[in-house]
């Protein structure tokens, strides 16, 4: 028997559909409980590494932000200098059920640095979940804010029924950020190929310009490279390989933090504190738990 007034207004098909939606909602919210709790525990339990002595692999870093050699970026909507930005432009769709829908969005992918006083690490934000306290939301009547500034004295702009919402998030120079991801170091004599491997790479590179090989090693001038001449090619490639290996060995060490290959290891960058992030994820888990209880109650109400 249906004991609630709102249930009496549902047809059988509507009741079945509502039950399916409720079950899917319970399953989704139940999985989110563990999803957010796992992230909170990960942030709380992972020890913070020092850049200078960090091991290769999944690590947690905390440090001050600075720009890469490419310099600061300019946020596309507001023109604010930053090292990372995310933007979204939405247009309001009028009607009985008016709503905002996205017409443009984007995220910067330029690398930036973080320094913890023991060393500097390059951060590749591509694929990261960026949580920033720096957020700006404002409104206008043109698709891009710069258009609005150009047209702000025009009477027609005031008559326009279109409304736009602009949202930007930032990471600034000197922000203290928390980051967890895959730590990798290159240079400093690391991962230098053997002479054999490097020689093969040089030969493959030279083969792309076979005419160059003929000009430099075809001593007979017959348009072909015989066995003796190929041996000269290998000797020259080996010498070139030695030079390249020396150059690689003398390169300074560069540390990087990038997206892990495993989906089980989240890549998080935030200018919120470690404690604040963990608390945020625990609040999300509690909200998901509350939503699960409400959805279960709804299912019970539909089935009794």
C-alpha positions in Angstrom: 0.0 0.0 0.0 1.1 3.5 -0.8 0.7 5.6 2.4 2.0 9.0 1.3 -0.1 11.6 -0.5 2.7 12.3 -3.0 2.8 8.6 -4.0 -0.9 8.5 -4.8 -0.3 11.0 -7.6 2.2 8.8 -9.3 1.2 6.4 -12.1 2.7 2.9 -12.0 5.2 3.8 -14.7 6.2 7.0 -12.9 6.7 5.0 -9.7 8.9 2.4 -11.4 11.0 5.2 -13.0 11.3 7.0 -9.7 12.4 3.7 -8.0 15.1 3.1 -10.7 16.4 6.7 -10.3 16.5 6.3 -6.5 18.4 3.0 -6.7 20.9 4.4 -9.1 21.3 7.4 -6.8 21.9 5.2 -3.8 24.6 3.2 -5.6 26.3 6.4 -6.9 26.2 8.1 -3.5 27.4 5.0 -1.7 30.4 4.8 -4.0 31.1 8.5 -3.4 31.3 7.9 0.3 34.3 5.6 -0.1 35.7 7.7 -2.9 36.0 10.8 -0.8 37.0 9.0 2.4 39.8 7.3 0.5 41.1 10.7 -0.7 40.9 12.2 2.8 42.9 9.2 4.2 45.4 9.5 1.4 46.1 13.2 2.1 46.3 12.6 5.8 48.5 9.5 5.7 50.9 10.2 2.9 54.1 11.8 4.3 55.3 15.0 2.8 58.5 14.6 0.8 61.4 17.1 0.3 62.1 17.8 -3.3 65.8 17.3 -3.0 65.5 13.9 -1.4 62.1 12.7 -2.8 62.0 9.1 -4.2 60.9 8.4 -7.7 57.2 7.6 -7.8 54.0 8.7 -6.0 54.8 11.5 -3.6 53.3 14.5 -1.8 54.9 18.0 -2.0 54.3 21.3 -0.3 56.0 24.5 -1.5 55.8 28.0 -2.9 54.7 28.7 -6.5 56.9 30.5 -9.0 56.6 30.8 -12.8 58.5 28.6 -15.2 60.9 29.9 -17.8 57.9 30.7 -20.0 56.8 33.3 -17.4 53.4 34.1 -16.0 50.2 33.6 -17.9 47.3 36.0 -18.4 43.8 34.7 -17.6 41.7 35.0 -20.8 38.6 36.6 -19.3 39.9 38.9 -16.6 43.4 39.6 -17.7 44.8 38.7 -14.3 48.4 37.4 -14.2 48.8 33.9 -12.8 50.6 30.6 -13.3 47.4 28.5 -13.8 43.8 29.3 -14.7 40.5 27.7 -15.5 37.7 29.6 -17.1 34.1 29.1 -18.1 31.6 31.3 -19.9 27.9 30.5 -19.5 24.8 32.0 -21.1 21.4 32.2 -19.4 18.6 30.4 -21.4 15.4 32.1 -20.7 12.1 30.3 -20.4 9.9 28.5 -18.0 12.8 26.5 -16.6 15.6 29.1 -17.3 19.1 27.8 -16.7 22.7 28.5 -17.4 24.6 26.5 -20.0 28.3 26.5 -20.8 29.3 28.0 -24.2 33.1 28.1 -23.7 35.6 26.8 -21.2 39.3 26.0 -21.0 42.1 25.1 -18.7 45.8 26.2 -18.9 48.4 23.5 -19.4 51.6 25.5 -19.0 54.0 24.1 -16.5 55.0 26.1 -13.3 57.4 25.6 -10.5 57.1 24.8 -6.8 60.0 25.4 -4.3 60.2 23.9 -0.8 63.6 25.5 0.0 65.4 22.2 -0.6 64.9 22.3 -4.4 62.5 23.2 -7.2 60.1 20.9 -9.0 58.3 21.5 -12.3 54.5 20.9 -12.1 52.6 19.7 -15.2 49.0 20.6 -14.4 47.6 18.5 -17.3 45.2 16.0 -16.0 45.3 17.3 -12.4 42.4 17.9 -10.1 43.0 21.5 -9.2 41.3 22.9 -6.1 41.8 26.6 -5.7 40.6 29.2 -3.2 41.1 31.9 -5.8 37.9 32.2 -7.8 36.1 35.1 -9.5 32.5 35.1 -10.8 30.9 38.1 -12.5 28.2 38.9 -15.0 27.8 40.7 -18.3 25.8 41.1 -21.5 28.4 40.0 -24.1 30.0 36.6 -24.8 33.4 37.9 -23.8 34.1 40.5 -21.0 36.4 42.5 -23.3 33.5 42.9 -25.7 31.4 44.3 -22.9 34.1 46.8 -22.1 34.2 48.0 -25.7 30.4 48.3 -25.8 29.7 49.6 -22.3 28.6 53.0 -23.6 26.3 51.6 -26.3 22.6 51.9 -25.6 21.8 48.7 -27.4 23.8 46.7 -24.9 21.4 47.7 -22.2 18.5 46.5 -24.3 20.0 43.1 -24.9 18.2 40.2 -23.2 21.2 38.0 -23.1 23.0 37.4 -19.9 26.4 35.9 -19.4 28.2 34.5 -16.4 32.0 34.4 -16.3 33.9 32.2 -13.9 37.7 32.0 -13.4 39.9 30.1 -11.0 43.6 30.9 -10.5 46.9 29.8 -8.9 49.2 32.8 -8.3 52.9 33.2 -7.9 53.9 32.9 -4.2 50.9 30.7 -3.4 51.7 27.8 -1.1 50.4 24.7 -2.8 49.8 21.1 -1.8 50.5 18.6 -4.6 50.4 14.8 -4.9 51.3 13.0 -8.0 54.1 11.1 -9.8 57.5 12.5 -9.1 60.2 12.0 -11.7 63.8 13.3 -12.1 65.7 13.6 -15.4 69.2 14.8 -16.1 72.1 14.7 -13.8 73.4 11.6 -15.5 70.1 9.7 -15.0 68.8 7.4 -17.7 71.6 8.1 -20.1 71.4 5.4 -22.9 74.3 3.1 -23.6 76.6 3.8 -26.5 75.0 0.9 -28.4 71.5 2.3 -28.0 72.5 5.8 -28.7 74.5 4.8 -31.8 71.4 3.1 -33.2 69.4 6.2 -32.5 71.9 8.3 -34.4 72.0 6.0 -37.4 68.1 5.9 -37.6 68.2 9.7 -37.5 70.8 9.9 -40.3 68.9 7.4 -42.5 66.1 9.9 -42.7 68.4 12.0 -44.9 70.0 9.2 -47.1 71.5 11.8 -49.5 73.5 13.3 -46.6 74.9 9.8 -45.9 75.9 9.5 -49.5 77.6 12.9 -49.6 79.7 12.1 -46.5 80.4 8.3 -46.8 80.0 7.3 -50.4 83.7 7.5 -51.3 83.3 5.7 -54.6 80.6 8.0 -55.7 78.4 5.2 -57.1 75.3 6.2 -55.2 75.5 3.2 -52.9 77.0 2.5 -49.4 79.0 -0.8 -49.4 80.0 -2.8 -46.3 83.2 -0.9 -45.7 81.4 2.4 -46.0 78.7 1.3 -43.6 81.4 0.5 -41.1 82.6 4.1 -41.4 79.0 5.2 -40.9 78.8 3.1 -37.7 82.1 4.5 -36.4 81.0 8.1 -37.0 77.6 7.4 -35.4 79.4 5.9 -32.3 81.5 9.0 -32.0 78.4 11.2 -32.3 76.7 9.0 -29.7 79.6 9.5 -27.2 79.2 13.3 -27.6 75.5 13.2 -27.0 75.9 10.9 -24.0 78.4 13.4 -22.5 75.9 16.3 -23.1 73.1 14.3 -21.4 75.3 13.4 -18.5 76.2 17.1 -17.9 72.6 18.3 -17.9 71.3 19.6 -14.6 68.8 17.5 -12.6 65.2 18.5 -13.3 62.4 17.3 -11.0 58.9 17.0 -12.3 55.5 16.2 -10.9 53.1 14.7 -13.4 49.9 12.7 -13.6 50.3 9.1 -12.4 49.6 6.4 -14.9 47.4 4.5 -12.4 43.8 5.7 -11.9 44.0 4.6 -8.3 46.5 7.4 -7.6 44.8 10.8 -7.8 46.7 13.8 -9.1 45.8 16.8 -6.9 47.1 20.4 -6.9 45.6 22.9 -4.4 46.4 26.1 -2.7 44.4 25.0 0.3 46.2 23.4 3.2 46.6 19.7 3.6 44.4 19.7 6.7 41.7 21.8 4.9 41.7 19.5 1.9 41.3 16.4 4.0 38.4 18.1 5.9 36.7 19.1 2.7 36.8 15.5 1.4 35.4 14.2 4.7 32.5 16.7 4.5 31.8 15.5 0.9 31.7 11.9 2.3 29.3 12.9 5.0 27.0 14.7 2.5 27.1 11.6 0.3 26.2 9.5 3.3 23.2 11.8 4.2 22.1 11.6 0.5 22.3 7.8 0.6 20.0 7.7 3.7 17.5 10.0 2.1 17.5 8.0 -1.1 17.0 4.7 0.9 14.1 6.3 2.7 12.6 7.3 -0.7 13.0 3.7 -2.0 11.3 2.3 1.2 8.4 4.7 0.8 7.9 3.7 -2.8 7.9 0.0 -2.0 5.6 -0.2 1.0 
